[in-house]
Amino acid sequence: MDLLLDLIIYNGSVLFGIIGGLALLMYSISLLSDSLGKISGSTISKILERTTNNPVTGLFVGTGTTFMTQSSSITMMTLIGLVNSGIMTFRQSVNVMLGSEIGTTMTAQLAAFDIGFAFLPLIAIGFFLNVASKNEKVKLAAKVIFSIGLLFVAMDFIKQGFGPIKDLQIFKDLIASWGVIPLYGILIGTLIAGVTQSSSATTSMVVALGGTLNAAGNPIISLEAGIALCIGANLGTCVLELIVGVGATRPAKRTALAQALINIIGILVFLPFLPQFTALVRLTHFDLQRQIANAHTIFNVIVSVMFIPFVGALVWFCEKIIPIREGELRPRHFFDEKMLSLAQLALRESEREVVRTAEKTLKMLGLSKDAMVDGKLDFAKEVLVLEDEVDDFCDETEKFIDRIHEEDLTERDKLWRIRLLRIITDVERVGDLCNNLAEFAIRKEKEEVPFSEKGRKDLRSLFEAVERAYSTAIEALKEKSKSKARMATEMEDEVDVLEKQLKKAHIKRMKRGICVPAADVLFTESLRNLERISDHADNIAYDVLETFL
């Protein structure tokens, strides 16, 4: 009984030693990815939005954006969100995903360095620099340094965890079978990466195994087995993308399918040539750990480059498998719920939705002008319909912004998140005011209330001045432009002056009998509503100025 208990305790300690090392490795990679994401996360979405249809350009963009976060999952979820919103085409997303796996190979390359106990100074420097500094950029850089040191600690733990079992014959036979029959190793790599949802963690663990020696002083894993595991790791991460794609639009489902097909086809193409590929990798370095890391990089580069001429065929196939249903509409909102796990990208999606809604209210303002000044009742009715949409958009966007994890944002982004909530309130108020103007126009036509020619001309001039101020504020919001924000505030001052002048002119016309009494309330209320729209434009411009000084 005591012997059985000792075996359970011993085997349990071995198991938890390996699992604990892997957990620490995953945490260090997650911390590295989060820190890099905070440094460059808001830039990634902007870069991806500018992606062209050129597959080579897309490959470099995918490589660069994934390199900046060390997470192909972040890149892929961003792609799915952008395709789901209609900002990016399916073909463009395929171009980018060709490079997404290349960017993550840096982690394995980093893990292949033999730095001895140098990870201790890295941890110490990163920790104390983070505690001592008040500069946010320095603190993020310190976390990157700390996470790299922690990564090497995890690698050491994994080596120690495999220590008690590395010389067992069953373990040797298992590892050997992965080298002789690569499909076994590929399936195991797929399983591990699927469970951990990190190809970087899986390949780093394999690199650690390459540095673990048995009693005879030889690595416990062969290069053949290491290559099979790394190739399988690429496929394992597709599980998350396929899950993310389930609740998305059909174009986004295509994106997830294409990612899986690229990896599956890449593996099938490589399988017959694995002996030759292994021989090539052996020439790249004398150290097994570096060879495994190089194999991971070379495989991803070759597969991505190989697909460049066949992007069109892949897009065609995915479109045939998942066709767009007739009448299927693009989702009503730019943001994707899955983005909430990526705070900075979620904030970027929210910002886009706020801009989109603001542009809708700008359209409402133009329609209200034509309805009020020129008597186009159909335009007024369209404003009433759009106002319901704006209310819905603002409500959903506000809820989405509220759910963004503030603790995962930089200090400026935390401030921007709060101000976006204020801006969406301003936008909603503008929609309400445009709705008022549309109702005035309907009442004016139904009650046949005439405006004098001068009155109509004055009203049009104020409409146009408010449109300029509001559109400039929206451009400032969209571009985060301080110069345009200042222009919008100056235009708002001009609107205030103009509104007072037009009100005085209207009073004079009323006294002279040029305007009928029935027109008084409609005209003055229209002026007041327009002036309030200008105030909201000023609020938006002020929030942009205060955030991006």
BELLINVEN-V322347 format. One record per residue. N is the residue number from 1. RES is the residue in one small letter. SS is DSSP state (2 for helix, 1 for strand, 0 for the rest). PSI is psi in whole degrees, -180 to 180 (NA if undefined). NEAR is the number of other C-alpha atoms within 8 Angstrom. Layout:
BEGIN
n: (N/N)
res: (RES/RES)
ss: (SS/SS)
psi: (PSI/PSI)
near: (NEAR/NEAR)
END
This chain:
BEGIN
n: (1/2/3/4/5/6/7/8/9/10/11/12/13/14/15/16/17/18/19/20/21/22/23/24/25/26/27/28/29/30/31/32/33/34/35/36/37/38/39/40/41/42/43/44/45/46/47/48/49/50/51/52/53/54/55/56/57/58/59/60/61/62/63/64/65/66/67/68/69/70/71/72/73/74/75/76/77/78/79/80/81/82/83/84/85/86/87/88/89/90/91/92/93/94/95/96/97/98/99/100/101/102/103/104/105/106/107/108/109/110/111/112/113/114/115/116/117/118/119/120/121/122/123/124/125/126/127/128/129/130/131/132/133/134/135/136/137/138/139/140/141/142/143/144/145/146/147/148/149/150/151/152/153/154/155/156/157/158/159/160/161/162/163/164/165/166/167/168/169/170/171/172/173/174/175/176/177/178/179/180/181/182/183/184/185/186/187/188/189/190/191/192/193/194/195/196/197/198/199/200/201/202/203/204/205/206/207/208/209/210/211/212/213/214/215/216/217/218/219/220/221/222/223/224/225/226/227/228/229/230/231/232/233/234/235/236/237/238/239/240/241/242/243/244/245/246/247/248/249/250/251/252/253/254/255/256/257/258/259/260/261/262/263/264/265/266/267/268/269/270/271/272/273/274/275/276/277/278/279/280/281/282/283/284/285/286/287/288/289/290/291/292/293/294/295/296/297/298/299/300/301/302/303/304/305/306/307/308/309/310/311/312/313/314/315/316/317/318/319/320/321/322/323/324/325/326/327/328/329/330/331/332/333/334/335/336/337/338/339/340/341/342/343/344/345/346/347/348/349/350/351/352/353/354/355/356/357/358/359/360/361/362/363/364/365/366/367/368/369/370/371/372/373/374/375/376/377/378/379/380/381/382/383/384/385/386/387/388/389/390/391/392/393/394/395/396/397/398/399/400/401/402/403/404/405/406/407/408/409/410/411/412/413/414/415/416/417/418/419/420/421/422/423/424/425/426/427/428/429/430/431/432/433/434/435/436/437/438/439/440/441/442/443/444/445/446/447/448/449/450/451/452/453/454/455/456/457/458/459/460/461/462/463/464/465/466/467/468/469/470/471/472/473/474/475/476/477/478/479/480/481/482/483/484/485/486/487/488/489/490/491/492/493/494/495/496/497/498/499/500/501/502/503/504/505/506/507/508/509/510/511/512/513/514/515/516/517/518/519/520/521/522/523/524/525/526/527/528/529/530/531/532/533/534/535/536/537/538/539/540/541/542/543/544/545/546/547/548/549)
res: (m/d/l/l/l/d/l/i/i/y/n/g/s/v/l/f/g/i/i/g/g/l/a/l/l/m/y/s/i/s/l/l/s/d/s/l/g/k/i/s/g/s/t/i/s/k/i/l/e/r/t/t/n/n/p/v/t/g/l/f/v/g/t/g/t/t/f/m/t/q/s/s/s/i/t/m/m/t/l/i/g/l/v/n/s/g/i/m/t/f/r/q/s/v/n/v/m/l/g/s/e/i/g/t/t/m/t/a/q/l/a/a/f/d/i/g/f/a/f/l/p/l/i/a/i/g/f/f/l/n/v/a/s/k/n/e/k/v/k/l/a/a/k/v/i/f/s/i/g/l/l/f/v/a/m/d/f/i/k/q/g/f/g/p/i/k/d/l/q/i/f/k/d/l/i/a/s/w/g/v/i/p/l/y/g/i/l/i/g/t/l/i/a/g/v/t/q/s/s/s/a/t/t/s/m/v/v/a/l/g/g/t/l/n/a/a/g/n/p/i/i/s/l/e/a/g/i/a/l/c/i/g/a/n/l/g/t/c/v/l/e/l/i/v/g/v/g/a/t/r/p/a/k/r/t/a/l/a/q/a/l/i/n/i/i/g/i/l/v/f/l/p/f/l/p/q/f/t/a/l/v/r/l/t/h/f/d/l/q/r/q/i/a/n/a/h/t/i/f/n/v/i/v/s/v/m/f/i/p/f/v/g/a/l/v/w/f/c/e/k/i/i/p/i/r/e/g/e/l/r/p/r/h/f/f/d/e/k/m/l/s/l/a/q/l/a/l/r/e/s/e/r/e/v/v/r/t/a/e/k/t/l/k/m/l/g/l/s/k/d/a/m/v/d/g/k/l/d/f/a/k/e/v/l/v/l/e/d/e/v/d/d/f/c/d/e/t/e/k/f/i/d/r/i/h/e/e/d/l/t/e/r/d/k/l/w/r/i/r/l/l/r/i/i/t/d/v/e/r/v/g/d/l/c/n/n/l/a/e/f/a/i/r/k/e/k/e/e/v/p/f/s/e/k/g/r/k/d/l/r/s/l/f/e/a/v/e/r/a/y/s/t/a/i/e/a/l/k/e/k/s/k/s/k/a/r/m/a/t/e/m/e/d/e/v/d/v/l/e/k/q/l/k/k/a/h/i/k/r/m/k/r/g/i/c/v/p/a/a/d/v/l/f/t/e/s/l/r/n/l/e/r/i/s/d/h/a/d/n/i/a/y/d/v/l/e/t/f/l)
ss: (0/2/2/2/2/2/2/2/2/2/2/2/2/2/2/2/2/2/2/2/2/2/2/2/2/2/2/2/2/2/2/2/2/2/2/2/2/2/2/2/2/2/2/2/2/2/2/2/2/0/0/0/0/0/2/2/2/2/2/2/2/2/2/2/2/2/2/2/2/0/0/2/2/2/2/2/2/2/2/2/2/2/2/2/2/0/0/0/0/2/2/2/2/2/2/2/2/2/2/2/2/2/2/0/2/2/2/2/2/2/2/0/0/0/0/0/0/2/2/2/2/2/2/2/2/2/2/2/2/2/2/2/0/0/0/2/2/2/2/2/2/2/2/2/2/2/2/2/2/2/2/2/2/2/2/2/2/2/2/2/2/2/2/0/0/0/0/0/2/2/2/2/2/2/2/2/2/2/2/2/0/2/2/2/2/2/2/2/2/2/2/2/2/2/2/2/0/0/2/2/2/2/2/2/2/2/2/2/2/2/0/0/1/0/0/0/0/0/1/0/0/0/2/2/2/2/2/2/2/2/2/2/2/2/2/2/0/2/2/2/2/2/2/2/2/2/0/0/0/2/2/2/2/2/2/2/2/2/2/2/2/2/2/2/2/2/2/2/2/2/2/0/0/2/2/2/2/2/2/2/2/2/0/0/0/0/0/2/2/2/2/2/2/2/2/2/2/2/2/2/2/2/2/2/2/2/2/2/2/2/2/2/2/2/2/2/2/2/2/2/2/0/0/0/0/0/0/0/0/0/0/0/0/0/0/0/2/2/2/2/2/0/2/2/2/2/2/2/2/2/2/2/2/2/2/2/2/2/2/2/2/2/2/2/2/2/2/2/2/2/2/2/2/2/0/0/2/2/2/2/2/2/2/2/2/2/2/2/2/2/2/2/2/2/2/2/2/2/2/2/2/2/0/0/0/2/2/2/0/0/2/2/2/2/2/2/2/2/2/2/2/2/2/2/2/2/2/2/2/2/2/2/2/2/2/2/2/2/2/2/2/2/2/2/2/2/0/0/0/0/0/0/2/2/2/2/2/2/2/2/2/2/2/2/2/2/2/2/2/2/2/2/2/2/2/2/2/2/2/0/0/2/2/2/2/2/2/2/2/2/2/2/2/2/2/2/2/2/2/2/2/2/2/2/2/2/2/2/2/2/2/2/0/0/0/0/0/2/2/2/2/2/2/2/2/2/2/2/2/2/2/2/2/2/2/2/2/2/2/2/2/2/2/2/2/2/2/0/0)
psi: (-43/-38/-42/-43/-40/-40/-41/-44/-42/-50/-35/-40/-37/-47/-47/-25/-43/-48/-41/-42/-41/-40/-42/-37/-45/-39/-43/-40/-39/-42/-40/-46/-43/-43/-45/-35/-39/-32/-40/1/-44/-23/-32/-49/-40/-41/-45/-34/-27/5/138/-177/-1/119/-33/-46/-44/-40/-46/-38/-45/-41/-46/-46/-38/-36/-36/-22/-12/43/107/-27/-39/-46/-44/-41/-33/-44/-46/-40/-41/-39/-40/-32/-14/3/-36/143/161/-43/-41/-39/-36/-41/-42/-42/-21/-32/-7/-38/-28/-40/-30/-9/-13/-35/-46/-39/-40/-43/-23/-11/137/97/6/-130/17/-13/-24/-47/-36/-45/-44/-47/-47/-43/-53/-32/-38/-39/-41/-33/147/-8/124/-40/-39/-42/-39/-41/-38/-39/-34/-46/-46/-44/-34/-43/-42/-34/-42/-32/-45/-42/-41/-41/-41/-42/-44/-37/-37/-8/-52/-21/-4/-24/3/138/-37/-36/-41/-43/-39/-48/-40/-37/-31/-31/-39/-43/89/-28/-36/-48/-39/-42/-40/-43/-40/-43/-47/-47/-34/-39/-45/-18/40/107/-31/-44/-41/-49/-34/-38/-41/-41/-40/-40/-34/-21/3/126/147/-172/-28/-2/15/152/142/-10/142/163/-39/-45/-39/-41/-43/-43/-43/-40/-41/-33/-37/-42/-34/-35/-14/-19/-46/-44/-38/-38/-45/-37/-17/-46/8/-178/169/-37/-37/-35/-36/-39/-45/-41/-42/-39/-43/-42/-40/-44/-42/-48/-40/-43/-45/-37/-37/-32/-49/-19/17/-39/-44/-40/-42/-42/-39/-43/-37/-27/-14/-25/160/-20/134/-41/-44/-37/-43/-45/-42/-38/-42/-45/-49/-42/-49/-39/-46/-46/-44/-47/-39/-33/-14/-47/-15/16/-44/-43/-39/-43/-45/-45/-46/-36/-32/-40/-41/80/153/126/143/128/-1/131/152/145/155/-21/149/-38/156/136/-31/-19/-17/-22/-10/90/-48/-39/-35/-39/-39/-41/-41/-43/-41/-39/-38/-44/-44/-43/-39/-40/-31/-40/-30/-39/-41/-38/-43/-41/-38/-38/-50/-35/-42/-43/-40/-1/28/95/-32/-36/-39/-42/-35/-36/-42/-38/-46/-32/-38/-41/-43/-44/-43/-46/-45/-41/-47/-39/-41/-42/-40/-45/-38/-28/-6/132/107/-33/-18/5/156/167/-43/-37/-31/-44/-42/-36/-46/-41/-29/-37/-38/-41/-41/-29/-42/-43/-43/-40/-39/-42/-43/-42/-38/-36/-41/-45/-39/-40/-37/-41/-42/-44/-41/-43/-40/-39/1/50/117/145/142/160/-42/-38/-45/-41/-43/-42/-41/-41/-37/-41/-49/-38/-41/-40/-42/-44/-45/-42/-36/-39/-40/-41/-40/-41/-46/-41/-4/45/117/-37/-42/-31/-42/-39/-41/-40/-37/-40/-34/-38/-39/-38/-42/-45/-45/-41/-41/-41/-44/-33/-43/-42/-38/-42/-41/-42/-38/-43/-33/-4/13/-38/141/151/-35/-23/-14/-55/-47/-42/-50/-36/-34/-44/-43/-42/-39/-40/-36/-35/-42/-37/-43/-35/-41/-40/-46/-47/-40/-42/-38/-46/-45/-30/-38/45/NA)
near: (4/5/6/7/8/8/8/8/8/8/8/8/8/12/9/9/13/13/8/10/14/12/8/11/14/11/8/13/12/8/11/14/11/9/13/14/11/13/8/10/12/10/7/9/11/8/10/10/9/6/11/8/8/8/12/8/10/18/15/10/13/16/15/10/13/18/12/10/15/13/13/11/9/10/13/12/12/11/12/15/14/12/15/15/13/9/8/11/8/12/10/14/13/13/18/17/14/17/18/16/13/13/17/14/12/9/10/14/11/7/13/12/7/5/6/5/5/8/13/8/8/12/14/9/11/14/11/8/11/12/8/6/9/7/6/9/7/11/13/13/10/13/14/13/12/14/13/13/14/13/13/10/9/13/14/10/12/16/12/10/13/12/9/8/8/11/9/7/6/6/10/11/8/8/12/11/12/14/14/8/8/13/8/10/16/14/10/10/16/15/11/11/18/14/7/9/10/12/12/12/13/14/14/13/12/12/16/15/12/16/10/11/11/11/6/5/6/7/12/12/10/11/12/11/16/15/12/16/16/16/13/16/19/13/13/16/15/12/10/10/13/12/8/12/14/7/6/10/10/9/11/14/14/13/15/15/10/12/12/11/8/11/10/9/8/9/9/8/8/8/8/7/8/8/7/7/8/12/8/8/11/9/7/8/9/8/6/11/11/13/14/15/14/11/11/14/10/8/9/10/10/8/10/11/8/8/10/11/6/8/12/8/7/9/12/8/8/12/10/7/6/10/8/8/5/4/4/6/4/8/8/4/8/14/11/11/5/8/13/11/6/8/13/13/12/13/12/10/11/13/9/10/12/14/11/8/12/10/10/10/14/11/8/13/11/9/12/16/11/11/16/14/9/7/9/9/10/7/11/16/9/9/14/10/8/10/13/8/8/13/10/8/10/14/8/8/12/10/8/9/11/6/7/10/8/7/4/8/12/8/7/8/10/10/9/9/10/8/9/10/10/8/12/12/9/12/14/11/10/11/13/9/12/14/12/9/12/15/9/11/14/11/8/12/10/7/6/6/9/7/9/8/6/6/9/10/8/9/12/10/8/13/11/8/10/14/11/9/16/13/10/12/15/14/11/15/13/9/6/9/11/11/7/12/16/10/10/15/13/8/11/14/8/8/13/9/8/9/12/8/8/10/10/8/8/10/8/8/10/12/7/7/7/8/12/10/6/7/11/10/7/10/9/9/8/10/12/9/12/12/12/9/13/13/9/12/16/13/10/13/17/10/10/14/11/7/9/7/5)
END
